[in-house]
Amino acid sequence: MRLGVNIDHIATLREARKTVEPDPVKGALIAIEAGADQITLHLREDRRHIQDEDLFRLKCELKDTQIPINLEMAPTLEMKNIALEALPNTTTLVPEKRQEITTEGGLDVVSMKDYLKEYIRELKESGIKVSLFIDPDIQQIDASLEVGADAVEIHTGEYANAYGKNVEKELERIKKAAKYAKEKGLAVYAGHGLNYENVVNIAKIKEIEELNIGHSIIANAIFLGLYQAVKKMKEIITNARG
Ligand code: PXP
């Protein structure tokens, strides 16, 4: 199973100060050193975290590696033009609402079939693989096939937010959708809200070949690195005093 590390929230921290650190591209290189199989980033229409320049710098840094770039984006004209210029390995089409805190729910492929067919055709003609971020729903999988997607990424957010008996129910929906999509010939990925605990059941689903995980990895990175970061500052201050 491949792990795509989503670097968005490194940029969230940088944008909180509109400064240059922490640099998500530097984060991508560390993630790759640690075993990431792909770097995922979401260029949002409001540019709240990743900026256009990050995408192009990442492309440049990774050009001599085998590590693919997965660009998540809303299926808009602006984003299509950026993708056609940046040429990531994959684009994952996601729904986007300005006010949302994070991507809420999957793309409604069923209601956008005609629009997506043409949109996806153009991306694929440029050699970009297209994945659609969808809820674990059979109708959405059928529509994804119809519009010519290469892959579907199953939204695991409902599962991640579920409590008690609903966890099993949501997990079953994901398993059923993964099996169906794979049988129909789509590559199957999953992501959203996954962490060290809830990822275990998802990682066991053999039809899923790739996970894209961001927030939890970056959140844990703070605590895995905070000790060293404080220690280093303390040393510098102490040494400066002589
Ligand atoms: N996959 C897709 C399509 C997403 O939109 C996101 C969030 O940007 C993720 C995966 C990663 O979700 P999280 O940050 O909750 O791990």
Residues whose N, C-alpha, C, O or C-beta is under 5 A from the ligand:
A	BS01	PXP	N6 H42 E72 T92 V94 T103 F133 G191 H192 G193 L194 N212 I213 G214 H215 S216
